[in-house]
């Protein structure tokens, strides 16, 4: 087992619904990688680590930037894009 850097990788899981025509996802932090290369997440009820890809709604691995964008409101995304455009003009 190899420890994963805190806050860098997340397991992505499909949600129950859709938001504005896009799929809804939830994220769990990857805390380690198995010797075979599988992402391990915490099973809070069991108190153990388990492979993220055994969960039926597993939809891949995400980087921290995807997770932070997914948690932003539309207003926050517009403000972020505005700041990036201003930085690009400089």
C-alpha positions in Angstrom: 0.0 0.0 0.0 1.2 3.5 -0.9 -0.1 6.6 0.9 -1.9 9.1 -1.4 -1.1 12.8 -1.1 -3.7 14.5 1.0 -6.3 16.3 -1.1 -4.9 15.5 -4.6 -6.9 12.5 -5.8 -10.6 11.7 -5.3 -12.8 8.8 -6.3 -15.8 10.0 -8.3 -19.2 8.4 -7.8 -22.4 8.9 -9.9 -25.2 10.6 -8.0 -28.9 9.9 -8.1 -29.9 12.8 -10.3 -28.8 15.4 -12.8 -28.2 19.2 -12.5 -29.0 21.3 -15.5 -28.6 18.4 -17.9 -25.3 17.3 -16.4 -24.6 14.2 -14.3 -24.3 14.8 -10.6 -21.3 13.3 -8.8 -20.0 12.9 -5.3 -16.4 12.6 -4.3 -14.4 10.7 -1.7 -10.7 11.3 -1.0 -8.3 8.6 -2.1 -6.2 8.0 1.0 -3.9 5.3 -0.4 -3.2 3.1 -3.5 -3.2 -0.7 -3.2 -0.1 -2.7 -4.3 -2.1 -3.4 -7.5 -2.7 0.3 -8.2 -6.3 0.5 -7.0 -7.6 3.7 -5.3 -8.4 3.0 -1.6 -11.0 5.1 0.3 -12.3 4.9 3.9 -15.3 2.8 4.8 -16.5 4.9 7.7 -19.1 2.3 8.9 -16.7 -0.6 8.7 -13.7 1.4 9.8 -11.5 0.0 7.0 -10.0 0.9 3.7 -11.6 -0.6 0.5 -11.2 -0.3 -3.2 -13.2 2.5 -4.7 -13.9 0.6 -7.9 -15.9 -2.1 -6.1 -18.7 0.4 -5.5 -21.4 0.1 -8.3 -21.6 3.9 -8.8 -17.8 4.3 -9.2 -17.1 6.7 -12.1 -13.3 7.1 -12.1 -10.6 9.2 -10.4 -10.7 13.0 -10.2 -8.1 15.6 -9.4 -8.6 18.2 -6.8 -9.4 20.9 -9.4 -12.5 19.0 -10.6 -13.7 18.6 -7.1 -13.4 22.2 -6.3 -15.2 23.3 -9.5 -18.0 20.8 -8.7 -18.5 22.4 -5.3 -18.6 26.0 -6.6 -21.9 27.8 -7.2 -22.5 29.3 -10.7 -21.7 32.8 -9.3 -18.3 31.5 -7.9 -17.5 30.0 -11.2 -18.2 33.2 -13.1 -16.1 35.1 -10.6 -13.2 32.6 -11.0 -13.4 32.9 -14.8 -13.4 36.7 -14.6 -10.2 36.6 -12.5 -8.6 34.2 -14.9 -9.4 36.4 -17.9 -8.0 39.5 -16.1 -4.8 37.5 -15.3 -4.5 36.4 -19.0 -4.7 40.0 -20.2 -1.7 41.1 -18.1 
